[in-house]
Amino acid sequence: MDTFTNLLKKASKYVTEYHSVNELGKNDFNIFRIERIDNKEVLMCRFLRELLDPKGSHGHGDTFLKLFVENVLNYSGIGDSDYSNASVVAEYPIDALRRIDLCIIVGRKFIPIEVKIYADDQDNQCWDYYVYAKDKDEDTRIFYLTIDGHEPSESSKGELRPNEQLCCISFKSDISNWLKSCIDLTENSDVKSIIRQYLDVIQGWSKREGTWNKMSEKEQKDLVKEISKSSDLFNAASTIEQAIKYVKIEKMKEVFRAIEKHMERYNDMGLTLVALYEDQTNEFYENNRRSWPSLNYIIPLSKWGIDKNISFRIEIEWKIYMGLTPWSGCNNWDVHKEDIIQRIIDDNDLSLAGAHEKENGNWYWWKYLNVETAVNFRYTNNDEYYSLYDEEDFAKYIEGICSDIDSYFGKLKHILER
């Protein structure tokens, strides 16, 4: 155990020294972060669309679009008049429920781009988008834009052939390089500044692989040299690497246990608790799959003469959120909304200000918890997630979550008792 401890201390020393140097001269002003849209997929796509639009407010015509189509998407042979008349559409609807994040329509080309920052794939998503696009352009390809350029899940990909019908591009490399070229091309200081801030956010996503990518080459070599000094040190580092996912599993379970403990103050409300986070948390990290670990407090609707239940659900997909869902045993996802239940929720003010309502067939409403901290449990190599391992910061994080829950449960208790 001494070998592990010593290695951790040495690694921590290198990281601490890096952060001390990195803080010098740091400029934290970024409008995307200030407005809390740096992690919002839809809003970040809208800015990307604005840059690509030949009629966009940037005032550079089709310059940025042409650079993107030729250098990022690798299209050639498109005429100047086609570029000047091109359209770029965000959230392009293909049916009543589904929308392609970005579509570029230039000449006879119909180019769909599906963007995934933190959200997970849906079944057949990329395949269905490709089939739709192929009806408009026989030679179309679907572009899958992620932080690191990984492929979509097998269930989303369907029958797509990688590199032929499916092309993966990344914010980390492709979009970052394109944005740097846009900055070089413009002489407008306002446009240059806002693109730099957008680029800074994207580079922040990429660096969430950890402090390693932000360290200097010398600092990296020093740490590698330290680990390479003996077989014991390498074995210790390898074992620590394997243990990390189990550390993450335990931390997520610790979050749920802390919330569950806090919720004991509402035991007098007679709500049944169904905890679905032990196995689900294991699945979340061991297999890197959506598993929706959750706490469910079952609310009977007998007060309103209905022999059905709904659940107050606290859940993690990549961040933690709360809301009301239908409930039928442990599998509530197969139960669809019913008008009469929705009316009860609306008539009795069982929603919450600022909640997302009726956006998802599995939820009556939902809302993120503790948005000030906004810990991402899927992409964990960032300062927000690291803070969970500081006892004081963890306590503040749980306090923020529980405060948000209390703001709803105080109202819920009053409604159920009246």
KEROKOL-431644 format. One record per residue (C-alpha): residue in three letters; x, y, z. Coordinates in Angstrom, 3 decimals, always signed. Layout:
BEGIN
PT    aa         c1         c2         c3
PT   ALA          X          Y          Z
...
END
This chain:
BEGIN
PT    aa         c1         c2         c3
PT   MET     +0.000     +0.000     +0.000
PT   ASP     +2.978     +2.338     +0.607
PT   THR     +3.837     +2.127     -3.099
PT   PHE     +0.320     +3.243     -4.041
PT   THR     +0.371     +6.070     -1.510
PT   ASN     +3.773     +7.357     -2.590
PT   LEU     +2.841     +7.249     -6.264
PT   LEU     -0.395     +9.124     -5.644
PT   LYS     +1.477    +11.772     -3.654
PT   LYS     +4.027    +12.252     -6.431
PT   ALA     +1.392    +12.406     -9.152
PT   SER     -0.586    +14.894     -7.065
PT   LYS     +2.544    +17.035     -6.696
PT   TYR     +2.950    +17.316    -10.481
PT   VAL     -0.719    +18.196    -10.947
PT   THR     -0.657    +20.790     -8.144
PT   GLU     +2.442    +22.436     -9.613
PT   TYR     +0.733    +22.559    -13.022
PT   HIS     -2.383    +24.240    -11.613
PT   SER     -0.308    +26.812     -9.697
PT   VAL     +1.447    +27.891    -12.899
PT   ASN     -1.692    +27.674    -15.028
PT   GLU     -3.640    +30.099    -12.801
PT   LEU     -1.148    +32.915    -13.482
PT   GLY     -2.537    +35.389    -15.983
PT   LYS     -5.714    +33.374    -16.494
PT   ASN     -8.651    +35.182    -18.152
PT   ASP    -11.975    +33.634    -17.141
PT   PHE    -14.317    +35.945    -19.092
PT   ASN    -16.419    +33.870    -21.475
PT   ILE    -19.958    +34.833    -22.443
PT   PHE    -20.902    +31.207    -23.197
PT   ARG    -19.976    +30.148    -19.663
PT   ILE    -21.472    +33.251    -18.045
PT   GLU    -24.814    +32.568    -19.752
PT   ARG    -24.522    +28.848    -18.868
PT   ILE    -24.896    +27.681    -22.439
PT   ASP    -21.449    +26.069    -22.777
PT   ASN    -22.933    +22.628    -21.995
PT   LYS    -26.249    +23.114    -23.800
PT   GLU    -26.138    +21.153    -27.037
PT   VAL    -28.994    +22.976    -28.767
PT   LEU    -27.695    +26.477    -28.016
PT   MET    -24.106    +25.651    -28.933
PT   CYS    -25.393    +24.251    -32.248
PT   ARG    -27.298    +27.464    -32.893
PT   PHE    -24.101    +29.488    -32.649
PT   LEU    -22.362    +27.041    -34.969
PT   ARG    -25.259    +27.428    -37.413
PT   GLU    -24.962    +31.221    -37.248
PT   LEU    -21.269    +31.056    -38.153
PT   LEU    -21.998    +28.743    -41.086
PT   ASP    -24.935    +30.749    -42.440
PT   PRO    -23.922    +32.880    -45.476
PT   LYS    -26.528    +35.395    -44.320
PT   GLY    -25.368    +35.241    -40.691
PT   SER    -24.791    +38.313    -38.552
PT   HIS    -20.999    +37.767    -38.707
PT   GLY    -21.015    +39.654    -42.025
PT   HIS    -18.542    +37.374    -43.828
PT   GLY    -20.951    +35.885    -46.358
PT   ASP    -20.168    +32.307    -47.331
PT   THR    -16.477    +32.450    -46.323
PT   PHE    -16.847    +30.411    -43.122
PT   LEU    -19.259    +27.938    -44.727
PT   LYS    -16.988    +27.269    -47.716
PT   LEU    -14.034    +26.696    -45.404
PT   PHE    -16.115    +24.271    -43.330
PT   VAL    -17.568    +22.272    -46.227
PT   GLU    -14.217    +21.922    -48.002
PT   ASN    -11.828    +21.469    -45.050
PT   VAL    -13.980    +19.725    -42.431
PT   LEU    -16.506    +17.792    -44.531
PT   ASN    -14.094    +17.269    -47.463
PT   TYR    -16.542    +18.196    -50.227
PT   SER    -15.228    +19.681    -53.465
PT   GLY    -16.594    +20.939    -56.768
PT   ILE    -19.360    +23.110    -55.299
PT   GLY    -19.819    +26.359    -57.208
PT   ASP    -19.565    +29.853    -55.721
PT   SER    -23.204    +30.625    -56.523
PT   ASP    -24.264    +27.463    -54.678
PT   TYR    -22.370    +28.619    -51.588
PT   SER    -23.841    +32.114    -51.658
PT   ASN    -27.358    +30.644    -51.906
PT   ALA    -26.806    +27.868    -49.360
PT   SER    -28.997    +27.468    -46.292
PT   VAL    -27.988    +26.114    -42.892
PT   VAL    -30.807    +24.868    -40.672
PT   ALA    -30.622    +23.997    -36.978
PT   GLU    -33.008    +21.363    -35.591
PT   TYR    -34.195    +20.288    -39.033
PT   PRO    -37.477    +18.336    -38.526
PT   ILE    -37.803    +14.926    -40.171
PT   ASP    -41.065    +14.021    -38.425
PT   ALA    -43.243    +15.253    -35.568
PT   LEU    -40.751    +14.237    -32.864
PT   ARG    -37.238    +14.097    -34.333
PT   ARG    -34.881    +16.798    -35.557
PT   ILE    -31.439    +16.678    -37.129
PT   ASP    -29.135    +19.041    -35.216
PT   LEU    -27.704    +20.758    -38.313
PT   CYS    -28.428    +20.491    -42.032
PT   ILE    -26.433    +22.214    -44.761
PT   ILE    -28.235    +22.540    -48.083
PT   VAL    -25.806    +23.740    -50.729
PT   GLY    -26.515    +23.267    -54.436
PT   ARG    -27.827    +19.727    -54.797
PT   LYS    -26.113    +18.599    -51.607
PT   PHE    -28.139    +17.802    -48.479
PT   ILE    -25.672    +17.347    -45.618
PT   PRO    -27.000    +16.214    -42.204
PT   ILE    -24.837    +16.698    -39.103
PT   GLU    -25.790    +15.019    -35.835
PT   VAL    -24.113    +16.664    -32.826
PT   LYS    -23.480    +14.837    -29.554
PT   ILE    -21.780    +16.748    -26.766
PT   TYR    -22.990    +14.857    -23.694
PT   ALA    -26.315    +13.336    -24.735
PT   ASP    -26.568     +9.641    -25.606
PT   ASP    -27.678     +8.153    -28.911
PT   GLN    -31.217     +7.051    -29.584
PT   ASP    -32.021     +3.750    -31.272
PT   ASN    -31.627     +3.954    -35.072
PT   GLN    -31.052     +7.701    -34.818
PT   CYS    -28.174     +8.069    -37.281
PT   TRP    -29.564     +5.389    -39.586
PT   ASP    -32.991     +7.030    -39.765
PT   TYR    -31.455    +10.448    -40.413
PT   TYR    -29.353     +8.990    -43.222
PT   VAL    -32.363     +7.272    -44.822
PT   TYR    -34.256    +10.570    -44.709
PT   ALA    -31.327    +12.514    -46.199
PT   LYS    -30.777     +9.943    -48.962
PT   ASP    -34.250    +10.688    -50.322
PT   LYS    -33.072    +14.258    -50.877
PT   ASP    -29.509    +13.542    -52.013
PT   GLU    -28.532    +10.134    -53.409
PT   ASP    -24.858    +10.725    -52.545
PT   THR    -25.405    +12.063    -49.038
PT   ARG    -23.368    +11.117    -45.993
PT   ILE    -24.282    +11.715    -42.381
PT   PHE    -21.685    +13.486    -40.251
PT   TYR    -21.472    +12.578    -36.573
PT   LEU    -19.898    +15.401    -34.566
PT   THR    -18.660    +14.633    -31.045
PT   ILE    -16.025    +15.982    -28.689
PT   ASP    -13.440    +13.356    -29.656
PT   GLY    -14.701    +11.985    -32.989
PT   HIS    -15.957     +8.600    -31.782
PT   GLU    -18.529     +6.550    -33.687
PT   PRO    -22.212     +6.395    -32.712
PT   SER    -23.498     +3.369    -30.838
PT   GLU    -24.307     +0.218    -32.795
PT   SER    -28.002     +0.718    -32.064
PT   SER    -27.897     +4.241    -33.530
PT   LYS    -25.643     +3.344    -36.461
PT   GLY    -27.878     +0.598    -37.822
PT   GLU    -26.657     -0.472    -41.272
PT   LEU    -24.470     +2.586    -41.883
PT   ARG    -21.044     +1.893    -43.392
PT   PRO    -18.340     +3.949    -41.622
PT   ASN    -16.284     +6.271    -43.860
PT   GLU    -18.772     +5.792    -46.703
PT   GLN    -22.233     +6.684    -45.434
PT   LEU    -21.072     +7.759    -41.960
PT   CYS    -18.247    +10.227    -41.253
PT   CYS    -17.128    +11.023    -37.713
PT   ILE    -15.730    +14.487    -36.982
PT   SER    -14.636    +16.082    -33.720
PT   PHE    -14.805    +19.370    -31.874
PT   LYS    -11.350    +18.604    -30.501
PT   SER     -9.650    +18.618    -33.897
PT   ASP    -11.889    +19.402    -36.895
PT   ILE    -14.036    +22.192    -35.439
PT   SER    -11.170    +23.700    -33.428
PT   ASN     -8.935    +23.940    -36.506
PT   TRP    -11.766    +25.413    -38.575
PT   LEU    -12.491    +28.039    -35.910
PT   LYS     -8.811    +28.996    -35.774
PT   SER     -8.904    +29.525    -39.548
PT   CYS    -12.041    +31.667    -39.182
PT   ILE    -10.264    +33.793    -36.571
PT   ASP     -7.313    +34.271    -38.942
PT   LEU     -9.620    +35.253    -41.811
PT   THR    -11.631    +37.941    -40.038
PT   GLU    -10.453    +41.460    -39.282
PT   ASN    -13.593    +42.260    -37.287
PT   SER    -12.507    +42.412    -33.634
PT   ASP    -16.006    +41.607    -32.312
PT   VAL    -16.345    +38.501    -34.496
PT   LYS    -12.785    +37.472    -33.643
PT   SER    -13.501    +37.805    -29.908
PT   ILE    -16.725    +35.780    -29.867
PT   ILE    -15.225    +32.990    -32.007
PT   ARG    -12.257    +32.843    -29.630
PT   GLN    -14.639    +32.447    -26.686
PT   TYR    -16.531    +29.681    -28.519
PT   LEU    -13.217    +27.985    -29.312
PT   ASP    -12.181    +28.282    -25.669
PT   VAL    -15.326    +26.407    -24.596
PT   ILE    -14.657    +23.655    -27.142
PT   GLN    -11.049    +23.324    -26.046
PT   GLY    -12.348    +23.092    -22.489
PT   TRP    -14.497    +20.108    -23.515
PT   SER    -11.483    +18.456    -25.107
PT   LYS     -9.315    +19.013    -22.056
PT   ARG    -11.813    +17.234    -19.862
PT   GLU     -9.769    +14.156    -20.554
PT   GLY     -7.900    +15.441    -17.509
PT   THR     -4.997    +17.581    -16.396
PT   TRP     -2.641    +15.456    -18.515
PT   ASN     -3.589    +17.189    -21.770
PT   LYS     -3.057    +20.603    -20.182
PT   MET     +0.404    +19.813    -18.783
PT   SER     +3.558    +20.859    -20.597
PT   GLU     +5.612    +18.245    -22.427
PT   LYS     +8.260    +18.447    -19.692
PT   GLU     +5.677    +17.902    -16.941
PT   GLN     +4.284    +14.905    -18.797
PT   LYS     +7.760    +13.429    -19.262
PT   ASP     +8.602    +13.938    -15.582
PT   LEU     +5.484    +12.057    -14.498
PT   VAL     +6.106     +9.256    -17.022
PT   LYS     +9.702     +9.004    -15.801
PT   GLU     +8.513     +8.721    -12.195
PT   ILE     +6.094     +5.878    -13.005
PT   SER     +8.782     +4.122    -15.078
PT   LYS    +11.339     +3.984    -12.267
PT   SER    +10.398     +0.477    -11.138
PT   SER     +8.048     -2.426    -11.814
PT   ASP     +6.366     -1.733     -8.469
PT   LEU     +5.555     +1.850     -9.458
PT   PHE     +4.231     +0.798    -12.854
PT   ASN     +2.130     -1.948    -11.259
PT   ALA     +0.773     +0.582     -8.762
PT   ALA     -0.144     +3.011    -11.563
PT   SER     -1.809     +0.237    -13.569
PT   THR     -3.804     -0.917    -10.552
PT   ILE     -4.921     +2.643     -9.804
PT   GLU     -6.055     +2.999    -13.426
PT   GLN     -8.199     -0.141    -13.102
PT   ALA     -9.632     +1.037     -9.787
PT   ILE    -10.820     +4.426    -11.065
PT   LYS    -14.165     +3.257    -12.442
PT   TYR    -14.963     +1.595     -9.123
PT   VAL    -14.083     +4.829     -7.341
PT   LYS    -16.580     +6.602     -9.627
PT   ILE    -19.201     +3.936     -8.924
PT   GLU    -18.812     +4.383     -5.193
PT   LYS    -18.963     +8.181     -5.475
PT   MET    -22.242     +8.107     -7.420
PT   LYS    -23.715     +5.697     -4.875
PT   GLU    -22.529     +8.032     -2.119
PT   VAL    -24.489    +10.854     -3.782
PT   PHE    -27.676     +8.767     -3.873
PT   ARG    -27.214     +7.566     -0.283
PT   ALA    -26.783    +11.139     +0.926
PT   ILE    -29.994    +12.196     -0.850
PT   GLU    -31.824     +9.131     +0.461
PT   LYS    -30.720    +10.012     +4.001
PT   HIS    -31.925    +13.591     +3.585
PT   MET    -35.292    +12.405     +2.275
PT   GLU    -36.001    +10.522     +5.508
PT   ARG    -37.395    +13.801     +6.854
PT   TYR    -40.387    +13.224     +4.572
PT   ASN    -41.186     +9.735     +5.896
PT   ASP    -44.391    +11.048     +7.482
PT   MET    -45.806    +11.664     +3.992
PT   GLY    -46.231     +7.903     +3.569
PT   LEU    -44.512     +7.742     +0.173
PT   THR    -43.016     +4.412     -0.889
PT   LEU    -39.328     +4.527     -1.835
PT   VAL    -38.030     +2.412     -4.716
PT   ALA    -34.246     +2.781     -4.951
PT   LEU    -32.893     +1.846     -8.379
PT   TYR    -29.269     +2.897     -8.229
PT   GLU    -27.073     +0.043     -6.961
PT   ASP    -26.992     -2.168    -10.082
PT   GLN    -27.709     +0.789    -12.367
PT   THR    -24.624     +2.672    -11.164
PT   ASN    -22.467     -0.394    -11.800
PT   GLU    -23.869     -0.583    -15.339
PT   PHE    -23.355     +3.169    -15.843
PT   TYR    -19.578     +2.918    -15.406
PT   GLU    -18.672     -0.737    -16.006
PT   ASN    -20.351     -0.894    -19.415
PT   ASN    -20.479     +2.859    -20.132
PT   ARG    -24.176     +2.653    -20.932
PT   ARG    -27.270     +4.653    -20.137
PT   SER    -28.796     +2.967    -17.092
PT   TRP    -30.650     +5.841    -15.385
PT   PRO    -29.745     +5.212    -11.723
PT   SER    -32.489     +6.758     -9.619
PT   LEU    -34.463     +7.204     -6.414
PT   ASN    -38.243     +6.967     -6.823
PT   TYR    -40.786     +8.229     -4.309
PT   ILE    -44.157     +6.811     -5.310
PT   ILE    -47.121     +9.188     -5.061
PT   PRO    -50.584     +7.551     -5.105
PT   LEU    -53.302     +9.434     -6.968
PT   SER    -56.138     +7.924     -4.905
PT   LYS    -56.703    +11.380     -3.383
PT   TRP    -58.046    +12.377     -6.788
PT   GLY    -60.026     +9.158     -7.283
PT   ILE    -57.543     +7.469     -9.630
PT   ASP    -56.112     +4.009     -9.040
PT   LYS    -52.689     +4.917    -10.432
PT   ASN    -49.357     +6.168     -9.152
PT   ILE    -46.761     +8.649    -10.274
PT   SER    -43.155     +8.875     -9.134
PT   PHE    -41.096    +11.774     -7.875
PT   ARG    -37.832    +10.674     -9.465
PT   ILE    -34.252    +11.781     -8.788
PT   GLU    -32.092    +10.486    -11.630
PT   ILE    -28.706    +10.757    -13.305
PT   GLU    -28.167    +10.492    -17.038
PT   TRP    -25.066    +12.670    -17.216
PT   LYS    -26.169    +15.322    -14.709
PT   ILE    -28.597    +14.886    -11.838
PT   TYR    -32.202    +16.043    -12.149
PT   MET    -35.625    +15.556    -10.554
PT   GLY    -39.156    +15.381    -11.850
PT   LEU    -42.449    +13.523    -12.071
PT   THR    -42.824    +10.370    -14.163
PT   PRO    -45.562     +7.794    -14.656
PT   TRP    -45.086     +4.711    -12.482
PT   SER    -45.934     +1.051    -13.002
PT   GLY    -43.808     -1.263    -10.893
PT   CYS    -40.098     -0.814    -11.495
PT   ASN    -40.550     -0.298    -15.221
PT   ASN    -42.155     +3.087    -15.569
PT   TRP    -40.706     +3.775    -19.018
PT   ASP    -43.408     +1.797    -20.825
PT   VAL    -46.187     +3.881    -19.291
PT   HIS    -47.282     +6.835    -21.397
PT   LYS    -48.816    +10.067    -20.210
PT   GLU    -52.552    +10.098    -19.709
PT   ASP    -54.568    +13.285    -20.094
PT   ILE    -56.309    +12.823    -16.753
PT   ILE    -52.995    +12.577    -14.867
PT   GLN    -51.617    +15.584    -16.713
PT   ARG    -54.727    +17.533    -15.720
PT   ILE    -54.224    +16.588    -12.066
PT   ILE    -50.627    +17.815    -12.242
PT   ASP    -51.634    +21.056    -13.955
PT   ASP    -54.720    +21.738    -11.812
PT   ASN    -52.907    +21.115     -8.523
PT   ASP    -49.702    +22.952     -9.415
PT   LEU    -47.624    +19.786     -9.074
PT   SER    -44.968    +21.145    -11.414
PT   LEU    -42.139    +23.533    -10.566
PT   ALA    -41.148    +26.937    -11.931
PT   GLY    -38.422    +26.672    -14.545
PT   ALA    -39.025    +22.977    -15.203
PT   HIS    -38.942    +21.369    -18.626
PT   GLU    -42.517    +20.298    -19.262
PT   LYS    -43.945    +17.787    -21.742
PT   GLU    -40.659    +17.605    -23.673
PT   ASN    -40.216    +13.887    -23.114
PT   GLY    -42.843    +11.151    -23.238
PT   ASN    -41.451     +9.635    -20.047
PT   TRP    -41.708    +12.754    -17.881
PT   TYR    -44.492    +15.122    -16.882
PT   TRP    -41.749    +17.606    -16.013
PT   TRP    -38.077    +17.535    -15.041
PT   LYS    -35.481    +19.998    -13.795
PT   TYR    -31.722    +19.893    -13.181
PT   LEU    -30.615    +19.896     -9.563
PT   ASN    -27.930    +22.257     -8.229
PT   VAL    -27.279    +23.951    -11.564
PT   GLU    -24.665    +26.179     -9.915
PT   THR    -22.266    +23.227     -9.635
PT   ALA    -23.532    +21.147    -12.586
PT   VAL    -21.376    +18.068    -12.025
PT   ASN    -21.112    +15.828    -15.088
PT   PHE    -21.032    +12.158    -14.052
PT   ARG    -20.348    +10.899    -17.584
PT   TYR    -17.359    +13.094    -18.451
PT   THR    -15.559    +13.084    -15.149
PT   ASN    -12.145    +14.567    -15.864
PT   ASN    -12.926    +18.148    -14.924
PT   ASP    -12.723    +20.362    -11.867
PT   GLU    -16.460    +20.184    -11.125
PT   TYR    -16.334    +16.406    -10.821
PT   TYR    -13.024    +16.445     -8.941
PT   SER    -14.659    +18.641     -6.297
PT   LEU    -16.822    +15.685     -5.205
PT   TYR    -13.698    +14.172     -3.649
PT   ASP    -13.204    +17.142     -1.357
PT   GLU    -15.249    +16.589     +1.807
PT   GLU    -16.343    +20.219     +2.146
PT   ASP    -17.190    +20.623     -1.556
PT   PHE    -19.118    +17.336     -1.556
PT   ALA    -21.186    +18.528     +1.397
PT   LYS    -21.977    +21.794     -0.432
PT   TYR    -22.952    +19.881     -3.571
PT   ILE    -25.374    +17.646     -1.667
PT   GLU    -26.712    +20.669     +0.216
PT   GLY    -27.505    +22.386     -3.102
PT   ILE    -29.305    +19.297     -4.411
PT   CYS    -31.320    +18.836     -1.243
PT   SER    -32.258    +22.510     -1.154
PT   ASP    -33.749    +22.191     -4.651
PT   ILE    -35.632    +19.039     -3.622
PT   ASP    -36.955    +20.735     -0.481
PT   SER    -38.299    +23.613     -2.562
PT   TYR    -40.577    +21.129     -4.309
PT   PHE    -41.374    +18.781     -1.452
PT   GLY    -42.574    +21.587     +0.785
PT   LYS    -45.205    +22.391     -1.820
PT   LEU    -45.972    +18.712     -2.510
PT   LYS    -46.553    +17.975     +1.175
PT   HIS    -48.991    +20.878     +1.437
PT   ILE    -50.912    +19.695     -1.654
PT   LEU    -51.189    +16.092     -0.429
PT   GLU    -52.346    +17.139     +3.049
PT   ARG    -54.966    +19.699     +2.092
END
